[in-house]
Amino acid sequence: MWMRWSAAMSRALYGPHGFFVSGAGPAGHFRTSATASPVLARAVARLLARVDEALGRPDRLDLVDVGAGRGELITGVLAAAPPALRTRVRAVAVELAPRPAFLPSEIDWRHSPPHRITGLLIATEWLDNVPLDVVVGDRYVEVEPPTGEEHLGGPTEPADAAWLDRWWPPLLCSHGRITGSDPTGDAPMAAEQDGPVAAEARREVGRSRDEAWAGAVGAVERGLAVAVDYGHLRDDRPFDGTLTGYVQGRQVTPVPDGTRDVTAHVAMDSVAVAGSAVAGRPYQLMSQRQALRALGADGGRPPIRLASTDPAGYVRALAAASAAAELTARGGLGDHWWLVQPVGIDGWAWDDGGYVGSP
Ligand SMILES: C[S@@+](CC[C@H](N)C(=O)[O-])C[C@H]1O[C@@H](n2cnc3c(N)ncnc32)[C@H](O)[C@@H]1O
């Protein structure tokens, strides 16, 4: 049976016996920032403390992890949070997979986010697994799930065509060199073409991710919503898209048969604008490298004199630095994007730069 990629991804990842809702969970198949080491959890615990300050230390501080895997990150954040703060935290893991048996009872487990969140909502490597459609020219690509074979299906629906016009016009798939750097998509793009326009290149329709993120931001009443993922911006969309598969640590063909992860990079700028429209406030977009440095995990080596004064402390600091270095590495996890979206709080200061954009 042929179907569009969004339907095929939904079935393969989240249907009965779907890849993410049965079996070992994501950590059994690939390494994410959340599962690689405790570095991300500690940094998020520090971020949670900053959000707590900005909110004036509410009686109940929400910590909501969307796309929580098997609860690795949220468990680590709670473990790293100072006791005085932890007693006020209401921790909620939002996941389509069933609750893991070993999860601490203090963590609530739900299939959708709670409403009226006051605190921090974080989603690491969630949006890249939100199902999406693939288009060639102005027609959807259809796939046969058991084989992964593809053919062209029906014409692109108006809402998807409008999204593509704004966020991934076919021009950006040309061999031409594109100039301009307005991640909001509002400014006209300048293009210098030095090759033929490949109008038939594959493009991935990020509208479903925009809607998913807008829904998550809409659940926050006051606080911060943060999406961390691999992605791209409008003036740097990858030629022919990014749809791919992963299984047991290997990158494989994206056959949507339930045996593997099927993922595509996130159009971070369009997601940002969608979230910002809901929040009514500017967003901030930065690399994981910038974000983790701002949160005190910079991957720098400890001073060598520590080796003689406190050898055990030096070894611990060295191990922590090398774990942080993995998460901040150029060409690796450090290139992931952090989309930081304040909701209902003014004067949120993230002092380490990044691009600031408006709704
Ligand atoms: C790549 S894994 C990331 C897991 C974890 N956040 C990490 O970084 O290691 C994506 C997870 O998002 C979950 N997910 C996808 N769509 C979801 C939705 N609409 N609601 C809740 N969880 C979802 C999947 O089941 C999967 O466990």
The ligand as an SDF file (V2000), in Angstrom:
LIG
                    3D

 27 29  0  0  0  0  0  0  0  0999 V2000
   14.8160   10.6680   19.2260 C   0  0  0  0  0  0  0  0  0  0  0  0
   13.8630   10.2890   20.5860 S   0  0  0  0  0  0  0  0  0  0  0  0
   14.5410   11.4450   21.7630 C   0  0  0  0  0  0  0  0  0  0  0  0
   14.5010   10.9370   23.1700 C   0  0  0  0  0  0  0  0  0  0  0  0
   15.1750   11.8620   24.2020 C   0  0  0  0  0  0  0  0  0  0  0  0
   14.5230   13.1500   24.2780 N   0  0  0  0  0  0  0  0  0  0  0  0
   16.6350   12.0530   23.8900 C   0  0  0  0  0  0  0  0  0  0  0  0
   17.0250   13.1710   23.5030 O   0  0  0  0  0  0  0  0  0  0  0  0
   17.4040   11.0870   24.0300 O   0  0  0  0  0  0  0  0  0  0  0  0
   12.2750   11.0200   20.2190 C   0  0  0  0  0  0  0  0  0  0  0  0
   11.2170   10.6150   21.2070 C   0  0  0  0  0  0  0  0  0  0  0  0
   10.0670   11.4480   21.0140 O   0  0  0  0  0  0  0  0  0  0  0  0
    8.9200   10.6650   21.2590 C   0  0  0  0  0  0  0  0  0  0  0  0
    7.7680   11.3380   20.6490 N   0  0  0  0  0  0  0  0  0  0  0  0
    7.5660   11.5690   19.3490 C   0  0  0  0  0  0  0  0  0  0  0  0
    6.4020   12.2270   19.1450 N   0  0  0  0  0  0  0  0  0  0  0  0
    5.8630   12.4130   20.3660 C   0  0  0  0  0  0  0  0  0  0  0  0
    4.6750   13.0470   20.8290 C   0  0  0  0  0  0  0  0  0  0  0  0
    3.8080   13.6140   19.9940 N   0  0  0  0  0  0  0  0  0  0  0  0
    4.4460   13.0800   22.1480 N   0  0  0  0  0  0  0  0  0  0  0  0
    5.3220   12.5110   23.0050 C   0  0  0  0  0  0  0  0  0  0  0  0
    6.4720   11.9030   22.6330 N   0  0  0  0  0  0  0  0  0  0  0  0
    6.7420   11.8540   21.3280 C   0  0  0  0  0  0  0  0  0  0  0  0
    9.2880    9.3340   20.6530 C   0  0  0  0  0  0  0  0  0  0  0  0
    8.4610    8.2790   21.1290 O   0  0  0  0  0  0  0  0  0  0  0  0
   10.7400    9.1880   21.0570 C   0  0  0  0  0  0  0  0  0  0  0  0
   10.8860    8.5090   22.2700 O   0  0  0  0  0  0  0  0  0  0  0  0
  1  2  1  0
  2  3  1  0
  2 10  1  0
  3  4  1  0
  4  5  1  0
  5  6  1  0
  5  7  1  0
  7  8  2  0
  7  9  1  0
 10 11  1  0
 11 12  1  0
 11 26  1  0
 12 13  1  0
 13 14  1  0
 13 24  1  0
 14 15  1  0
 14 23  1  0
 15 16  2  0
 16 17  1  0
 17 18  1  0
 17 23  2  0
 18 19  1  0
 18 20  2  0
 20 21  1  0
 21 22  2  0
 22 23  1  0
 24 25  1  0
 24 26  1  0
 26 27  1  0
M  CHG  2   2   1   9  -1
M  END
$$$$
